[in-house]
Structures are given as C-alpha cells and as structure tokens.
Amino acid sequence: QVQFVESGGGLVQAGGSLRLSCAASGSTLSTATMGWYRQAPGKQRELVATITSSGITNYADSVKGRFTISRDNGKNTVYLQMNSLKPEDTAVYYCNRPVGSSYWIDPWGQGTQVTVSS
C-alpha cells in the first residue's frame, strides 16, 4: 500500500508562488499516473493536475497556465509548482493516484495547507 507525505504549503500573498512536494513510500510510482487534489473548506475534493508515467500533464481549467506538475521517479516524488496564486487557491492539497477525475486508489496523506491572502 502506498503512503503519501505532502509538504511545502504555507501562507502566501496573492500573486506569490509555492512549490509542493509529495513523497511516496511503499511502492514505486514510476509507472503510475499521479495527481494533485485540493479541498477547500465546505467544498468537495477536486483533481487539479495529473501527470502520466511518460510525463503527459493535464490541468483543471482553474489552474491552467499557473500550476505545473512534475515528477522525479528516482525520488518517488511528485511536485506542484504554483504561481500567480489567488485567494481561491486556498485549500488543503493532497496527492494520490487518480482513476478518472472522481476516484483514487490509495489512502489519503495528511495533506499540506495552502493559504493565499488577498
């Protein structure tokens, strides 16, 4: 069973940047599609970015052009570079292996809080 540890969140002003990391243990993820999710207070968890094993990326419209997902298979780690942050990006961010846009494979990690002030 895969375990994820997310890190890199924090408090940032609107327009700022953060880089999130997701370190996986328990299994190698080099052949897996990985995704970053977020959940804002009172809202459902949403998938914001995915990256396939070959490096093909996909983004939710709300983050397209501002967020970049990447991976380092040697470190079993996935990253999310977030630029031009907006207050509406405030959420707890998680990583997982997505199945479509509405399902996932593994238990959730603790997530990392991102707070964007206006």
C-alpha positions as CSV (number, residue, x, y, z in Angstrom):
1,Q,0.0,0.0,0.0
2,V,1.3,3.4,-1.0
3,Q,1.7,6.2,1.6
4,F,2.0,9.8,0.7
5,V,3.6,12.7,2.6
6,E,2.8,16.1,1.2
7,S,4.8,19.2,2.1
8,G,5.6,22.7,1.0
9,G,2.4,24.5,1.8
10,G,2.2,27.8,3.7
11,L,0.8,31.3,3.8
12,V,1.5,33.5,0.8
13,Q,0.1,36.7,-0.6
14,A,-1.9,36.8,-3.8
15,G,0.4,36.7,-6.8
16,G,3.0,34.6,-4.9
17,S,4.3,31.2,-5.5
18,L,4.7,27.9,-3.7
19,R,6.2,24.5,-4.6
20,L,4.5,21.5,-3.1
21,S,6.1,18.0,-2.8
22,C,4.6,14.6,-2.5
23,A,6.9,11.8,-1.4
24,A,5.6,8.3,-1.8
25,S,6.6,5.2,0.0
26,G,5.5,1.6,-0.1
27,S,5.7,1.2,-3.8
28,T,7.5,2.7,-6.8
29,L,5.3,5.1,-8.7
30,S,7.4,5.4,-11.9
31,T,4.7,3.6,-14.0
32,A,1.7,5.3,-12.4
33,T,-0.3,8.4,-13.3
34,M,-0.1,10.8,-10.3
35,G,-2.4,13.6,-9.4
36,W,-2.7,16.6,-7.1
37,Y,-6.0,17.3,-5.5
38,R,-7.2,20.1,-3.3
39,Q,-10.1,20.6,-0.9
40,A,-11.3,23.9,0.3
41,P,-13.5,24.3,3.4
42,G,-17.0,23.3,2.7
43,K,-16.2,22.0,-0.8
44,Q,-15.6,18.6,-2.4
45,R,-12.1,17.5,-3.1
46,E,-11.1,18.3,-6.7
47,L,-8.4,17.0,-9.0
48,V,-6.3,19.9,-10.2
49,A,-3.4,18.3,-12.1
50,T,-2.2,14.9,-13.4
51,I,1.0,13.6,-14.9
52,T,1.3,10.2,-16.6
53,S,4.4,8.0,-16.3
54,S,5.6,9.4,-19.7
55,G,5.2,13.0,-18.5
56,I,2.0,14.0,-20.2
57,T,0.2,16.6,-18.0
58,N,-3.3,17.8,-17.7
59,Y,-4.8,20.6,-15.6
60,A,-8.1,21.8,-14.3
61,D,-9.2,25.0,-16.1
62,S,-9.0,26.9,-12.8
63,V,-5.2,26.3,-12.6
64,K,-4.2,26.0,-16.2
65,G,-1.3,28.3,-17.0
66,R,-0.4,28.9,-13.4
67,F,0.3,25.5,-12.0
68,T,2.9,22.9,-13.2
69,I,3.0,19.3,-12.1
70,S,6.2,17.4,-12.5
71,R,7.8,14.2,-11.2
72,D,11.1,12.7,-10.2
73,N,10.8,9.0,-10.5
74,G,14.2,8.4,-8.9
75,K,13.0,10.1,-5.7
76,N,9.5,8.7,-6.0
77,T,8.3,12.3,-5.6
78,V,5.7,14.4,-7.4
79,Y,5.8,18.2,-7.4
80,L,3.3,21.0,-7.9
81,Q,4.7,24.4,-8.8
82,M,2.0,27.0,-8.1
83,N,2.5,30.5,-9.5
84,S,0.2,33.6,-9.6
85,L,-1.7,32.3,-6.6
86,K,-5.2,33.5,-5.9
87,P,-7.2,33.5,-2.7
88,E,-9.5,30.9,-4.3
89,D,-6.5,28.5,-4.4
90,T,-6.7,28.3,-0.6
91,A,-7.2,24.7,0.3
92,V,-5.5,21.6,1.7
93,Y,-3.5,19.9,-1.1
94,Y,-3.1,16.2,-1.5
95,C,-1.6,13.7,-3.9
96,N,-2.8,10.3,-5.0
97,R,-3.1,8.0,-7.9
98,P,-6.3,9.1,-9.8
99,V,-8.8,6.9,-11.5
100,G,-10.6,9.2,-13.9
101,S,-11.4,12.5,-12.3
102,S,-13.6,11.3,-9.5
103,Y,-11.9,8.3,-8.0
104,W,-8.5,7.4,-6.5
105,I,-6.5,4.4,-5.4
106,D,-4.7,5.0,-2.2
107,P,-5.3,6.2,1.4
108,W,-5.0,10.0,1.7
109,G,-2.0,11.5,3.3
110,Q,-2.3,14.4,5.8
111,G,-2.1,17.0,3.0
112,T,-0.5,20.4,3.1
113,Q,-2.3,23.6,3.8
114,V,-2.0,26.4,1.3
115,T,-3.4,29.8,2.3
116,V,-3.4,32.7,-0.1
117,S,-4.2,36.1,1.4
118,S,-5.6,39.0,-0.7
